[in-house]
């Protein structure tokens, strides 16, 4: 199992194919297998690299408070370890936000951004400020298996196969790691830095994804020349709900970068 150690953490990664690299970063509570539909197709033409964010999948999580700045540091460390000078980053949800922050903090390392169902703040409006506080409190009280089942139920309405995948992803986390990482995730903030992104950017949003829909117009308007596309018949786990359309958009984006 390919693992590298950096910043006091063991991080899992996996490489398929060859050619221009694309780094895929999963959403919170998920792990690298989220990207199987894209890896299976895109590895024919590109080098696809997936990894598990600290505290997820096969990656460890050090004790103590989680610093969200470590997420982008870990990603850059992966690029250094693999000797990749500049690449395209593709992320969904939290993985998209990690990709955003990497492009902001390390612009010379990011050739392009593909953002799927991506938030850039947890304080966008009164609704988010309210629900963020509620979630931190309620998730501590709920049994972890209930949190997993509720999440799986919500994001498997379009693709029932997502249910087993989400339950599998949660099974690789402890409740303590989940809560500590979720607290760090909620402290990620990029609203005032979006205009610093200079690389070509494509934004994809599932038409039925009501989790981050309210942020997508602002995200598109505040990243220079960002492209926006709606993915039909897709909820928040957009890349698995409609894998064909998402993969086609990624392929077209990569061709436009050449």
Secondary structure, 3 states (H helix, E strand, C coil): CCEEEECCEEEEEEEECCCCEEEEECCCCCCHHHHHHHHHHHCCCCEEEEECCCCCCCCCCCCCCCCCHHHHHHHHHHHHHCCCCCEEEEEECHHHHHHHHHHHHCHHHEEEEEEECCCCCCCCCHHHHHHHHHHHHHHHHCCHHHHHHHHHHHCCCCCCHHHHHHHHHHHCCCHHHHHHHHHHHHCCCCHHHHHHCCCEEEEEEECCCCCCHHHHHHHHHHCCCCEEEEECCCCCCHHHHCHHHHHHHHHHHHHHHC
